[in-house]
Amino acid sequence: MGLSAAQLRASIDALAGIEPAFAAALERAGYPEPRIRERGHETLLRTIIGQQVSVAAAQSIWNKLADALGDLTDPATIAAAPDEALRAAGLSRQKAGYARSLAEEVTSGRLDLAHLPGDDEEAIAALTRIKGIGRWSAEIYLLLAEGRPDVWPAGDLAVQVEIGRILGHAERPSEKLTRALAEPWRPHRGAAAIFAWHHYKVDMAVI
């Protein structure tokens, strides 16, 4: 499970002590609510389904798959499904392939989602062996489903935008710069990402 409210508060307080700009941003935006996803196959399958479609469209596809196939928490359900059923529910040919890649990695035992490597980079490498799961998706999973406190999704656009705003940059920092800027924040970078998303929502509400 993801970082708890208490863990978030403690890490954000630590960040405010490290970086004065975080302290000022915390005064403006307050503490974020926890962002928690379930660990396991279902969350990763939802990630694949949700790529490049709206939240509503992704939920519609999920519902159609569940109605047609049954228990989507079990990767064997997808592994046994005919291509026609996946396509009829709204999955593109590419996404159907990604869903099968995930199911095969889990059902074969090559990927054990209950026991991913403890090292974050090794865990990212294990997840990105799944077709359709890139570094960003792997980092989001490790942060929100496993609650790993120092995962830093520096490729996330909203994280880049808000870290730039919080630190007073004239332009959105690149992924490379966003990674470099966060080095002093270890081991609290996961909370920094969640705070950046929260701050982004507050900014959008004000604009």
N, C-alpha and C positions, 0 to 999 in steps of 0.2 A: 504494500500500500504506500501511498505518497506521504510526503512530509506532513506531520500533524500541525495543528495550530500552534501548539507550544514550541515545537521545533522551529517553525517558521519565525515566530516572534523572537526566539533566542538568536537565531542566525541573522535576522534583520537588525536586531539591536547590535550584534557584533559588527555587521557591515556599517552601521551608522557610526560606530566608534572608529572604524578603519578609514572611512571616506566621509568627510563632512557633507559632501553633496548628497549622499544617501540620507543623512540625518535631516537635511532640508526637505528632501523629497518625501520622507516619511511624515514630516509635519504637514505637508500638503495633502498627501493621499491616504495616510493611515495604513494599517496593516492589511495585507490581503487575506482572503479566505483560502483555506487549503484547496489544492487541486489534486484530486485523488482518482485514480483509475484502478480497475481490478487487474491483478497480475494474471498473465496467462494468454492462451490462444485467442480468446474472444477479443481482447483489447487490441491485439496486433491485427486481427482480421478486420476489425472496425477501422483501424488506421489505413489499411489497404483500400477498403471500400470507400473511405472518405476522401481519398486523394483527388483533388481537382474537381470536386463537386460540392454543392451546398450541403449544409447540415441536414436540411429537410430531404434532399435527394438521397443522401447516404442512408438516412433512417428508413426511407421508403424501400430502398434496395435490400436493406437488412431485414425488414419485415417480410418482404416477398421471399427472400431466401429461407427465413425461419418457417414460413407457412409451407413452403414447398419441400424442405429438407428435414426440418425438425431441430434438434439440439445443436446450435452452432458453437457452443462452448467446447464440444468434442471435435477435435480435428479430423477424426475418422469420418464425420458427416460430410465434410467437404471432399475428402479423399475419395469417397465412394460415389460422389454425385456425378452424373453425366454432364458433359459440357453443355448440352442443350438446357439443362435445368439452371445452370449458373448464368447462361446468357439470357434466358427467359426472365430471370429476376432482375436483369439490368446491368450485370457485370460485362464490361468490355472483354474482348478476347485476351487483352493484355492483363487486365485485373484478374480474370479467371485463372490465368497462368500464375500470377502472384499468389492468389489464394491457395492454389494447389502446392506451390513451392513451400508456403508456410506449413500446410497440413503435412506434407511429406517430411519436412525437417523434424517436426514434432513426433509424428507417428513412428518414424524410423528410429527415434532415439538420438539422432544427431544433435538435436537441440532440446535441452531439458530446461524449460522455462521456470521450473521450481528451484533449479540449482545453477543459475548462470554464474560465470566466473566472478569472483569477488573484485577483481581489478576492473575498473570501469572501461578501460580501453579494450581489454580482452572480451568483456561482455558486449561492447559495441561491435567488435569484430564477429562475434558469434551471431548476433542479430542481423548484421548486414549480409550474412551468407544467404538470407532469405531474399529471393528475387522481389523487388519492389519495396524493400526496406532499406533506405539509405541512412546515412549518419544522423541526420536530423530526426528521423522517425525513431531510430534506436535511442537517441539521447532523450527524447520526449518520453518514451516508454520507461526508461530507467529512472527518470526523475519522478514521473507521475504514478507509475505502477509499482515501482520498487522503493521509491523514496530515497534514492541515493543522493546524499546531501551536496556533493561537489560536482555533479554533472552540469555541464555548461553548454546549452544549445546555441552557440554563437552564430550559427547560420540562420537563426530565426529572425525574420524581418522586423517584427515588433520589438524583439529584444534589442536589435541593433538601433532602431529608432529611439527607443526610450533610454537606453544607456547613453546614447549621444546627447539626448535632451537633458538627462539628469546631470551629466558631467559638463554640459555647456558647450558641446561641439557645434560648430556652424553647419556641418554636414553629417549625414548618417555614416557612422564608421563602418568600414568593411568587416567581413567576417574575421579576417586575420587580425585587424586592429581590435575588434571586440574581444577576441580571445586574449590578446596581449593586455588589454586594459583590466581584465578580470583576474590576472595572475595574483595580485596582492589580496584578493578576496578569498582565496582558498582557506579553509574547506567549506565555504558558505556560498559557493557560486550557484547552487541549485535554488536557494532562497532568493538570490539576486535575480535569477530569471523569472521566478514567480512574481516577485515584486515589480519587475519591469513590465510584465503583462498587466498587472493591476494598475500600475501608473499610466500605462497606455490607455486603458479604459477610462480612467479619470480624465486624462487629457482630451480624449475624444468627446467625453460628455461636456467638457467646458467649451471646446471649439464650436 
